[in-house]
Amino acid sequence: MPLLYLDIETTGLDPFTCELVTLQLMTASGRSLIIKDPETLNAIKPKLENNLIVGHNIKFDSKFLKYRYGITLKNVYDTYIAEIALSGGLLAGRKGAALKDLVFRYCGVTLDKTEQCGFKKGEKLTAEQEEYAVNDLKYLPKIMQQQQAKIRALGLENVIETEMKAIPAVVWLELSGINIDVEKVTEIKKKLEEQKNKAEETLKKEFKPYEVNLNSPKQLKEALNRAGIAVKNTSSGEISKFKGPVIEALKDYKEASKLLSTYAEKIQGFVNPVTKRVHSNFNQYGAKSGRFTSSSPNLQQQPSKFTEWRSIYKAQPGNKIITADYSQIELRILGQVSHDKEFLKAYNEGTDLHKLTASKVFKVPLEEVTKQQRSVSKTVNFGIAYGMWTGGLIGNLTKAGITIGTEEAEHIIKGFYKAYPAVSNYLYNISEEGLRKTEVRNIAGRLMKFEAPRSDMERGSIKRESKNLPIQSLCADMVKIAMANIYLKLEPKGVKFINTVHDELVFECSEDIVEETASTVKEEMEKAGKIYLKDLPCVAEVTVSDCWEK
């Protein structure tokens, strides 16, 4: 496929409120073109939509071209995303993958970026600005050429293909935005303020005659100790060990304060003045595993226990929200990569894996497993791949209101490893391999590297990460493959892609196509999963609602 190198200069970062000032193109032969203040780009639209477009952080260019000119960059190669993949994820969320870094790394040239903010709409380009615009393109061929040689040498072709095909879907995601119910936000904010004030009054009454700053851990600990509550600190884990009206009031105060300061008081500030929707920034290679991260606002970290909060993310009138996530995907992947017979059998026969684990660990018949035993086993199942040991199990169960001792926790975890020997062997072998090679791969070929360890603590961290990264990253691959294929089918129909959280995809569409949309999402997610889950079923669970439901 013929290729073109592309870059743009704009009046700002937001495609809805800012404008394109220049568009720079360069052919494979090195011929360049600068278009200033274009009213339309119809003359070059076919070239942009049907050639391979190469750029650095091409998502940014794609958003402006899509929103401002109706141009869809369908086939792209992003030197930014490629560099993060080549680093084994070490550059994910870090500095070191900017165009300036790559120009120096691959071409030995220090790029001058002083003209970056000087481009103005309606003003003729200076000679320096023209040189700057061309320089942002002229090093791309050499960077791409050397990256591709490294991609082949490391066997990352499949990973790079997955990443590049996902970029148009990420553009769709960021341009779609998510609708919020402002009245609901106001209502929740009022409730939280009432909860905070009521809890504050109770605590001040209990702590009299002392004046206590409830936001000072030191003062709060001293006040609780004076009240006969022997907390060692004021962390949530420590507080949850105690009961009584003071503790309940403190929990209410902390919850309301956190929800107000982090969410309720801020979310309206992110509503775009043009679209009246919230457009988060999604970094598709935000974590070493290849998982997305989200910012401004972070739509991947919304309150989970405060379930009412999700209701602010509401479909517009006449629309519905479709939420789809993979069922127990990390455990299914663990079963696949370990080839554990009991795991595979449970999923193939529809047995409740958490009950099965409880039955094996607590040595009771499957039908006699209690609710608490299942809950404990669920925590173990999901924690094992993160290298969880006794401290982690005790902490997680304490948060859930279940108290166990160190000896019992050790017995439960050892029981898991005995029940699933192939899982145990896999986790041991992959952790040793990660430490030995300072890198691991998933079965899709994605590479994840570690810095050389300098202490026992760092060696332990590498072993723990080596257990989970191949699993977590494979889920990221499945999600990206699914969203790329869903984009091809649903974006042309006017469906909005409004969020993604790890193994979850969220869409908004009109009521008259909701069944068709939900069916397509489920089908494509399961199809993507089946590429790698060969020995057990992949299941995507889909819900349709007026708001974003978990």
C-alpha positions in Angstrom: 0.0 0.0 0.0 1.4 3.5 -0.9 2.2 5.6 2.1 2.2 9.3 3.1 3.8 10.9 6.1 1.5 13.3 7.9 1.6 16.0 10.6 -0.7 19.0 11.5 -0.4 22.2 13.5 -3.4 23.5 15.3 -4.5 26.3 17.6 -4.9 23.9 20.5 -5.5 20.3 21.6 -9.3 20.1 21.5 -10.7 19.3 18.0 -14.1 20.6 19.0 -13.0 24.1 20.0 -9.6 24.5 18.2 -8.8 24.7 14.5 -6.3 23.2 12.1 -3.7 25.8 11.0 -1.4 23.7 8.7 -1.4 20.2 7.3 1.9 18.8 6.2 2.3 15.8 3.8 5.4 14.0 2.5 5.5 11.3 -0.1 7.8 8.2 0.1 10.1 9.9 -2.4 10.5 12.9 -0.1 8.3 15.5 -1.9 6.5 17.6 0.7 3.4 19.8 0.7 2.1 22.3 3.3 -1.5 23.3 3.2 -2.3 26.5 5.3 -5.7 27.3 6.8 -7.7 24.8 4.7 -11.4 25.4 4.4 -11.8 21.9 2.9 -9.6 19.0 2.2 -11.8 17.2 -0.4 -9.0 17.3 -3.0 -6.7 15.1 -0.8 -9.4 13.1 1.1 -9.2 10.0 -1.1 -5.4 9.9 -0.7 -5.6 10.3 3.1 -8.3 7.6 3.4 -6.8 5.0 1.0 -3.1 5.2 1.7 -1.1 4.1 4.7 -0.7 7.3 6.8 2.4 7.5 8.9 2.7 9.9 11.8 3.8 10.4 15.4 0.8 10.3 17.8 -1.5 9.9 14.8 -4.5 9.8 17.0 -4.3 13.6 17.5 -4.2 14.3 13.7 -6.9 11.7 13.1 -9.3 13.4 15.5 -9.0 16.9 13.9 -9.3 15.5 10.4 -12.4 13.4 11.3 -14.2 16.1 13.2 -13.2 19.2 11.1 -13.1 17.7 7.6 -15.0 14.3 7.7 -11.8 12.5 6.8 -11.2 9.0 8.3 -7.6 7.8 8.5 -8.3 4.1 8.1 -4.8 2.7 7.7 -2.2 4.2 10.0 1.3 3.6 11.4 2.1 5.5 14.6 5.8 5.8 15.5 4.8 6.7 19.1 2.8 3.5 19.7 5.4 1.4 17.9 8.2 2.8 20.1 6.3 1.9 23.3 5.7 -1.7 22.0 9.4 -2.0 21.1 10.4 -0.9 24.6 8.5 -3.8 26.0 6.1 -1.3 27.6 8.9 0.4 29.6 8.0 3.7 28.0 4.3 3.3 28.7 3.1 6.3 30.7 6.7 7.7 30.8 8.7 10.3 28.9 11.1 9.1 26.2 8.8 8.4 23.3 8.1 11.9 22.0 9.1 12.7 18.4 12.1 14.7 19.7 13.3 11.6 21.5 12.9 9.4 18.5 14.6 11.8 16.1 17.6 11.9 18.5 17.5 8.1 19.1 17.3 7.0 15.4 18.7 10.0 13.5 21.2 11.5 16.0 19.6 14.9 15.5 18.3 17.3 18.2 15.0 18.6 17.0 14.3 22.3 17.6 10.7 22.6 18.9 10.8 26.4 19.7 8.3 27.1 16.9 5.7 24.6 18.2 3.3 27.2 19.6 3.9 29.9 17.0 1.3 28.8 14.4 -1.6 31.2 14.0 -4.8 30.9 12.0 -4.8 33.5 9.1 -1.2 34.4 9.4 1.4 33.6 6.7 4.0 31.1 7.7 7.5 32.4 8.4 10.5 30.6 6.8 11.3 29.2 10.3 7.8 27.8 10.7 7.9 26.2 7.2 11.2 24.5 8.1 9.8 23.4 11.5 6.7 21.9 9.7 8.8 20.0 7.2 11.3 18.8 9.9 8.5 17.1 11.8 8.1 14.9 8.7 11.5 14.4 7.2 12.8 12.1 10.0 9.8 9.8 10.0 10.9 7.6 7.1 14.2 6.8 8.9 12.5 6.2 12.2 9.9 3.9 10.7 12.5 2.0 8.7 14.6 1.3 11.8 11.5 0.5 14.0 10.3 -2.0 11.5 13.6 -3.8 11.4 13.4 -4.0 15.2 9.8 -5.2 15.1 10.8 -8.1 12.8 13.9 -8.9 14.9 11.7 -9.1 18.0 8.8 -10.9 16.4 6.4 -8.1 17.2 4.6 -8.0 13.9 1.3 -9.3 15.3 1.3 -6.9 18.3 2.0 -3.9 16.0 -0.8 -4.9 13.7 -3.2 -5.1 16.7 -2.1 -1.7 18.0 -2.3 0.1 14.6 -5.7 -1.4 13.7 -7.0 -0.2 17.1 -6.1 3.5 16.5 -9.2 4.4 14.4 -11.4 2.8 17.2 -9.6 5.0 19.8 -10.3 8.1 17.7 -14.0 7.0 17.5 -13.9 6.6 21.3 -12.5 10.0 22.1 -14.7 11.8 19.6 -17.9 10.0 20.9 -17.6 11.2 24.4 -20.0 10.2 27.2 -23.1 12.0 28.3 -23.7 13.0 31.9 -26.9 13.8 33.7 -26.0 17.1 35.4 -29.2 17.1 37.5 -28.2 13.7 38.9 -24.7 14.9 39.7 -26.2 17.8 41.7 -28.5 15.4 43.5 -25.7 13.1 44.4 -23.5 16.0 45.5 -26.2 17.2 47.8 -26.6 13.7 49.4 -22.8 13.4 49.9 -22.6 16.8 51.5 -25.4 15.9 53.9 -23.6 12.6 54.7 -20.3 14.4 55.3 -21.8 17.1 57.5 -23.8 14.6 59.6 -20.7 12.4 60.1 -18.6 15.4 60.9 -21.1 16.5 63.6 -21.2 13.0 65.2 -17.4 12.8 65.3 -16.9 16.3 66.7 -19.4 15.5 69.4 -17.6 12.2 70.2 -14.1 13.9 70.3 -15.1 16.8 72.5 -13.6 18.8 74.2 -10.7 18.4 71.7 -10.8 20.2 68.3 -9.8 17.6 65.7 -8.9 18.1 62.1 -10.6 15.1 60.5 -8.3 15.3 57.5 -5.2 15.0 59.6 -4.2 11.3 60.0 -2.1 12.2 63.1 -4.8 14.2 64.9 -7.5 11.6 64.0 -5.4 8.7 65.2 -4.9 10.5 68.6 -8.6 11.3 68.9 -9.6 7.7 68.2 -7.1 6.4 70.7 -8.4 8.8 73.3 -11.9 7.4 72.6 -10.7 3.9 73.4 -10.3 2.8 69.8 -6.7 1.4 69.5 -6.1 2.0 65.8 -2.4 1.9 64.7 -3.2 4.3 61.8 -6.3 5.7 60.0 -6.0 3.7 56.8 -9.2 2.1 55.5 -7.8 -1.4 56.1 -7.0 -0.6 59.8 -10.3 1.2 60.4 -12.3 -1.7 59.0 -11.0 -3.9 61.9 -13.1 -2.0 64.4 -16.8 -1.5 64.9 -19.1 1.0 66.6 -20.8 4.4 66.0 -17.6 6.4 65.8 -16.1 4.0 63.3 -19.3 4.1 61.2 -19.3 7.9 61.3 -15.7 8.0 60.3 -16.3 5.6 57.3 -19.2 7.8 56.2 -17.1 11.0 56.5 -14.1 9.5 54.6 -16.4 8.1 51.8 -18.3 11.3 51.3 -15.1 13.4 51.4 -13.4 11.2 48.8 -16.4 11.0 46.5 -16.9 14.8 46.6 -13.3 15.9 46.1 -12.4 13.3 43.5 -15.7 13.0 41.5 -18.8 15.0 42.3 -17.1 18.4 42.5 -15.0 17.9 39.4 -16.9 16.0 36.7 -19.0 19.0 35.4 -15.7 20.8 34.7 -14.9 18.2 32.0 -18.1 18.8 30.0 -17.1 20.1 26.5 -18.8 23.4 25.7 -19.5 22.3 22.1 -20.7 18.7 22.4 -22.0 19.0 26.0 -20.3 15.6 26.6 -17.3 14.4 28.5 -14.3 13.5 26.3 -11.7 11.7 28.2 -8.2 11.1 26.9 -7.5 7.4 26.3 -3.9 6.3 26.1 -4.0 3.0 24.3 -0.6 1.9 25.5 -0.8 3.5 29.0 0.5 0.5 30.9 3.3 -2.0 30.4 0.7 -4.7 29.7 -0.7 -2.8 26.8 -3.8 -1.8 28.8 -5.5 1.5 28.3 -5.2 4.3 30.8 -7.6 7.3 30.9 -7.3 10.9 32.1 -9.1 14.2 32.2 -11.2 12.7 33.6 -10.1 9.1 34.5 -13.2 7.1 33.3 -11.5 3.9 34.2 -11.4 4.6 37.9 -15.0 5.5 38.9 -16.4 4.5 42.3 -17.4 0.8 42.4 -19.0 0.5 45.8 -20.9 3.7 45.5 -23.1 2.2 42.8 -25.4 5.2 42.4 -22.6 7.2 40.9 -22.7 5.2 37.6 -26.2 6.5 37.0 -24.8 10.0 36.1 -23.5 8.4 32.9 -26.8 8.4 31.1 -27.9 7.8 27.5 -29.4 10.7 25.7 -33.2 10.6 25.1 -34.0 7.9 22.5 -30.7 6.1 23.2 -29.6 3.1 25.2 -26.2 2.2 26.7 -24.7 -1.2 26.0 -22.1 -2.5 28.5 -20.1 -5.6 27.5 -17.4 -7.3 29.5 -15.5 -10.6 29.3 -16.7 -13.1 32.0 -13.8 -14.1 34.3 -11.4 -13.4 31.5 -8.2 -13.5 33.5 -9.1 -16.9 35.1 -10.0 -18.3 31.7 -6.6 -17.1 30.3 -4.8 -18.6 33.3 -6.6 -21.9 32.5 -5.6 -21.7 28.8 -1.9 -20.8 29.3 -1.4 -23.3 32.2 -3.5 -26.1 30.5 -4.8 -27.0 34.0 -7.2 -29.9 33.5 -9.5 -28.8 36.4 -9.7 -25.2 35.2 -10.5 -26.3 31.6 -13.0 -28.9 32.7 -14.8 -26.4 35.0 -15.2 -23.8 32.2 -16.2 -26.4 29.6 -18.8 -28.0 31.8 -20.1 -24.7 33.2 -19.0 -25.4 36.8 -18.7 -22.4 39.2 -14.9 -22.2 39.5 -15.1 -20.3 42.8 -17.3 -23.0 44.3 -15.0 -25.7 42.9 -12.0 -24.0 44.5 -13.8 -23.7 47.8 -14.8 -27.4 47.6 -11.1 -28.4 47.1 -9.6 -26.0 49.6 -12.2 -26.5 52.4 -12.6 -30.2 51.6 -16.4 -30.1 51.4 -18.8 -31.4 48.7 -19.5 -28.8 45.9 -23.2 -28.6 46.9 -22.2 -27.9 50.6 -20.0 -24.9 49.9 -21.1 -21.9 52.0 -21.5 -18.3 50.7 -18.5 -17.2 52.8 -16.3 -20.1 51.6 -17.1 -19.2 48.0 -16.3 -15.5 48.7 -12.9 -16.5 50.2 -12.1 -18.7 47.2 -13.2 -16.0 44.7 -10.6 -13.7 46.3 -8.0 -16.4 46.1 -8.8 -17.2 42.5 -8.5 -13.6 41.3 -5.5 -12.8 43.6 -3.2 -15.8 42.8 -2.2 -14.5 39.4 -1.1 -11.2 41.1 1.3 -13.2 43.3 -1.0 -12.7 46.3 0.2 -14.4 49.5 -1.1 -14.3 53.1 -0.9 -10.6 53.7 -2.8 -9.8 50.5 -5.5 -12.4 51.2 -6.1 -11.2 54.8 -6.2 -7.6 53.6 -8.7 -8.2 50.8 -10.9 -10.4 52.9 -10.9 -7.8 55.8 -12.2 -5.1 53.3 -15.0 -7.6 52.5 -15.8 -8.0 56.2 -14.3 -11.5 56.5 -11.6 -12.0 59.2 -9.0 -14.8 59.0 -5.6 -15.4 60.6 -2.2 -15.8 59.0 -2.2 -19.6 59.5 -5.6 -20.0 57.9 -4.7 -17.7 55.0 -1.5 -19.8 54.3 -3.5 -23.0 54.5 -6.1 -21.7 51.9 -3.4 -20.4 49.4 -1.4 -23.7 49.7 -4.7 -25.5 49.2 -5.3 -23.6 45.9 -1.8 -24.6 44.6 -2.4 -28.2 45.5 -5.8 -28.2 43.9 -4.5 -26.8 40.6 -0.9 -28.2 40.1 -0.6 -27.1 36.4 -1.5 -23.5 37.4 1.0 -23.7 40.2 3.7 -24.9 37.8 2.9 -22.3 35.2 3.1 -19.4 37.7 6.3 -20.7 39.2 8.0 -21.2 35.8 6.9 -17.8 34.3 8.0 -15.9 37.4 11.4 -17.6 37.3 11.7 -16.8 33.5 10.7 -13.2 34.0 13.5 -12.8 36.7 16.1 -14.6 34.6 15.4 -12.8 31.3 14.0 -9.5 32.7 11.2 -9.9 30.3 8.1 -12.0 29.6 5.7 -12.5 26.6 2.1 -13.4 26.3 0.9 -16.0 23.8 0.0 -13.2 21.3 3.8 -12.3 21.3 3.5 -9.0 23.2 6.8 -8.2 25.0 7.0 -6.8 28.5 10.4 -5.9 29.9 11.7 -5.1 33.3 14.5 -2.8 34.5 17.4 -4.9 35.9 16.7 -5.5 39.6 19.0 -4.0 42.3 17.5 -5.5 45.4 15.5 -8.5 46.7 12.4 -6.3 46.8 12.8 -5.5 43.1 13.4 -9.2 42.3 10.2 -10.1 44.2 8.3 -7.4 42.3 9.5 -8.8 38.9 8.4 -12.3 39.9 5.0 -11.1 40.9 4.5 -9.0 37.7 5.7 -11.9 35.6 2.8 -14.0 36.8 0.2 -11.4 35.9 1.4 -9.5 32.9 1.1 -12.3 30.3 -2.5 -12.7 31.5 -3.5 -9.1 31.8 -1.8 -8.2 28.5 -3.6 -11.0 26.6 -6.9 -9.5 27.7 -5.7 -6.1 26.4 -4.9 -7.8 23.0 -8.4 -9.3 22.9 -10.1 -6.0 23.7 -8.1 -4.1 21.1 -8.8 -6.7 18.4 -12.5 -6.6 19.3 -12.8 -2.8 19.3 -11.0 -2.6 15.9 -13.5 -5.0 14.4 -16.5 -3.4 16.1 -15.4 0.0 14.8 -15.7 -1.3 11.2 -19.2 -2.5 11.7 -20.8 0.0 14.1 -19.1 3.4 13.7 -20.7 3.9 10.2 -24.1 3.3 11.8 -23.8 6.3 14.1 -23.1 4.2 17.2 -21.0 5.9 19.8 -18.1 4.2 21.6 -18.2 5.8 25.0 -15.8 4.0 27.3 -13.4 1.1 27.9 -12.3 -0.2 31.2 -9.8 -3.1 31.1 -12.0 -6.0 29.8 -15.1 -3.9 29.3 -16.4 -2.0 26.2 -19.3 0.6 26.5 -21.5 1.9 23.7 -24.4 4.2 23.1 -26.9 3.8 20.3 -30.4 4.7 19.3 -33.1 2.3 20.7 -34.1 1.1 17.2 -30.7 -0.6 16.6 -29.9 -1.6 20.2 -30.5 -5.4 19.7 -28.4 -5.5 16.6 -25.6 -3.4 18.2 -25.5 -5.6 21.4 -25.4 -8.7 19.3 -22.5 -7.4 17.2 -20.5 -6.3 20.2 -21.0 -9.7 21.9 -20.1 -11.6 18.7 -16.9 -9.6 18.0 -15.7 -9.7 21.6 -16.1 -13.5 21.7 -14.5 -13.9 18.3 -11.5 -11.9 19.4 -11.2 -14.0 22.6 -11.4 -17.3 20.7 -8.3 -16.5 18.8 -6.3 -17.3 21.9 -8.7 -19.3 24.1 -8.6 -22.5 22.1 -9.4 -25.0 24.9 -12.3 -23.3 26.8 -15.2 -21.0 25.9 -14.8 -17.2 25.8 -18.0 -15.4 27.0 -18.8 -11.7 26.8 -21.7 -10.6 29.0 -23.8 -7.8 27.6 -26.3 -5.5 29.4 -28.6 -2.8 28.0 -29.7 0.1 30.1 -30.4 3.8 30.3 -27.1 4.4 32.0 -23.6 2.8 32.3 -24.0 -0.2 34.5 -21.4 -2.4 36.0 
